[in-house]
Amino acid sequence: MPDFLTLTLGGLTNGAIYAALGLALVIIYRATRVVNFAQPALALLCAYLAYSVNRATGGYWLGLLVALVAGGVLGALTERVLMRPLRRSGELAPVIATLGLLMLLQAVSGMIWSAEPKSFPYAFDFRGAFSPAAVFVVVVVLVTAGAVLALFGATTLGLRMRAAAFKPEVASLVGVKVGLMLTIGWTLAAVVGALAGVLAAPPFLSPTVLDAVFVYALTAAVLGGLENPVGTIIGGFGLGVVLSYVSGYVGPELVTLASLAILVLVLTFRPHGLFGRGVARRV
């Protein structure tokens, strides 16, 4: 039987990655009220850029920096070029647009870098049950989560972003630049998504490497309530551990099915998430 401690530590490492990508979804949702299904494709493109820089220069940290900058630029462009014209087109149009962008960017990535898996390095030594590379992933995600929590809970910018998302007309009347807040939200989310993409890429990068990760990240975000950064982090780490146990004790082929089953159960019995709060609406 697989070692319980090894499975737990491996689950925490994977859960950190799910939490990071889930956090990007939370930022977008809190700032714009849109679930961004193109998030894994944006992260994938940034990871490929990091791969190209790393291959040309041999520098992991330079590749990571390029990925983060590219993520910010892609996020801002996505909001300004694609999402802004759809702001008054109903709730379904932005979702369809992000699905279209997902397929487009995945196809473009495959055409540029091919579908063949590319070797992608770890930041540090990856050997051992809880290697330096795993510690790096967990610490970076926790620090990022703390920064996001501080942004929305203790800064004027975070308050303006939330006001622009929930009541754009009222926010505009009190001087909030709604368009700028939406752009900032997409930019920040894409930067966090790019970070998650680089963390999830090792040891091999391919056009579909983030597909399953996105399913798990979406599950983590739903577990957390979709707009609760703390809940998403807890959900990501918890989901990573649970799926690690499923893989080790039941079989790796059932991991995705287990994640989808958890997602369905949560949506059925706790639609607002384990850590979210239900909102009463007057009809």
N, C-alpha and C positions, 0 to 999 in steps of 0.2 A: 504494500500500500504506500502511496506517496506520503512523504513526510508532512505532517500537519503544519508545522512552522514554516516549511519551505513554501507550501501553498498559500499560507496567509501572507507572507512577505511578498511573494509574487503577485498576489491579488491586490495588495496595497499599491504596488508599483503601477500595475495596469489601471487600478482605480484612479490613481492620480491623473493619468492621461484622459480617462473618461470625464473626470471632474473638470479638467482644463477645457476640453472642447464643449462640455455642457455649460461651463461658465460663459463661454463666448455666446452660446444661445441665449443665456439669461440676460446678458448685457444688451443684446439686440432686442429681446422682448421687452425689457424694462424701458428701453430708450425709444422704441418705435412701435411696440405692440405687434411685431411681426415675428413669426417663427421662420428663421432663415435656413431653408433646406439646402442652400448652396454653400453653407459653411464648410463642409468637408472638401468641396472642390477648391474653394479659396485657400484653405489650409494646404491642400495638396500642391497647388501651384507654387505656393511659398516654399514648401519643402523641396520641390524640384529646383527652385532657384538656389536654395541653400546647398543642395547637392552639387549644382554646377559650380558654385563659388568654391566649395570645398575641393572639388576635383581640380579646379584650375589653380588654387593657391595652397591647398593642404591645410587651410585654417578653419577649424570647426566654428570658432567664435565669430569670425567674419561672416561665415555662411549664415549663422543664426541671426546676426545683426541685419544682414541683407533681407532675410526672410521676414523679420519683424517690420522693417521699413516698407517692404513690398506689400505686406499685409495691410498696413495702414493706408497705403495708396490705393490698393484694390478695394478696400472697404469704402473709402471716400468716393471713389469713382462709381462703385455699384449704387450707392445711395443717390448720388447726383444724376447719373445718366439713366439708370434703370428704375429705381424705386420712386424717386421724386415725382416723375410724371404719372405714377399710378396712385398717388396719395388719395385721390378722390374717386378712385375706380372701384371701391368696395373692398371687402376683406379678402376675397378669394384671389383677386388679380395679383397682389404681391406674392402670395404663396405659389401660384402658377409660374410667375416670373422667376422666383428663386429655383424652382424645379428645373425650368428651362436652362437657367444659368449653370446649374449643377451638371447637366448633361453636356452642355457646351464646353465648359472648362475641363471636364474629364476627357472629352474627345480631343481637345487642343493639347492637353498634357500628353496624351498617348501619341499624337502625331509628332510632337516636338521631341519627346524623350523616348518614344517607343513603349510598347507594353512589356518589354523585357525587364525583369527586376534589376534594380541598381543597388549596389552595395552602399549602405549609408552608415557612417560611423557613430559610435556612442560618444558622449562628452567625456566620460571617464571609463576606467576599467569596469567591464560588465561581468566579471567572473565572481561567483559567490552567491549565496542565498539572498543577501541584501547588499549588493555591490555598491561601490561609489557612484556608479551611473544611476542606480535605483534611488539612492539617497538624494542625488542631484534632482531627479525628476520630482520626488515628493516635496522637497524643500522649495523648489521653484514654484510649484503649483500652490503650495500653502501661502507663500509670500504674495503671489499674484492674487489669490483669493482675498487675502487681507487688504490689498490695495483696492480691489474692486469694492469690497464692503465699505472701506473708508470713503471711497469716492461717492457712493450713493447715500451713505448714512451721515457723513460729516462734512460735506463740502457744498458750496452754493452751486457749483457746476452740476453735481449729481441731482440736486433738487430741481434745477432748471430742466435737466434732461427728462426727469420723471414727469414734470409738469407739461413739457412739450409733447410727451407721449400720451398722457391721459386726457388733458384738456388743452389742445393746441390753440383753440380760439381764445380761451381765457388767458393762457400763458402769453399769447401775443399781445393782448390788451395791456398786460402789466410790464411789457418791455422785454420779454424773453424772445430771442431770435430763434424761432422754432426750427427753421431750416438748418441753421448752424448746429443746433443741438442734435438733430437727427443725423447729420453728417458725422459729428463727433461720436455718437453712439455706434454707428457702423464702423468707424475707424478703429475705435477701441476694441470692439468685438473681433474685428478681423485681425488685429495685432495679437490678441489672446488666442484666436484660432490658429494663427501662424505658429505661435509658440507650441500649441498642442500638436500641430502637424509635424514639427521638427522633433518633438519628444517621442511621437509615435512611430516615426519612420524607421529607426534602426530595427533589425540589421539590414533589411532590404526594402527598397522603395519601389512601388509600382502604382499604376493609375487607380487600382482598386484597394490600396492598402488601408484607406480610411473608411471604407464602406461599413464594415462591421463596427469599427470604433465609433462611427457616428450613431449607429443604432444604440450602442451602449451609452453614449453621451446623451442622447435624447431621452433614454430611459432614466438616467441620473437626474437630468433637468426636470422631468416630470415627477420623479420621486420627491425632489426638493420643492416642487410647487411652481416651477417654470420662471418665477421671478424672485426666488429666494437664493442668493449666492451661498449662504451657509448651508441651506438644505441641499443644494446641488453638490457641494463639496462632500457632505456626509453621504449623500446618495451615491456619488461616484466611487468613493472609497468602499462603501458597504457593498455596492454592486460588484466591484472588482473582486472583493474577497469571496462573495457568494459564487460568482462565476468561476473563480479559481477552484473552489471546492467541487463544483459541478464537473469541471474539466478533469480534475484529478481523481475523483471518486466514482463518477458516472461515465464520462466520456467526452472528449473535446468536441465531438460532432453535435452535442446537445447544448452547447454554450449559447449559441444565437437563439435557439428555441426557448431556452430558459429565460433569456433576457426579454424576449417578446411576451412570454407568459407573465412575467413580472409587470411589464408595461400594461398589458391588458387588465390584470388584476387591480393595479393602482387606478387606472382610468375608470374601472367599473365601480370600485368601492370608495375611492378617494380621488375624485376628478380634479380637485385642487391640490393634490399631492400630499405626501405625509407630513410636510412641514409648511404647507401653504394654508391659507385661510379662505374659507368660502365667502363669496361676496353676494349679499342679498340684492336682488334687483326688483324694482317696482314695475309691475306690468299694468 
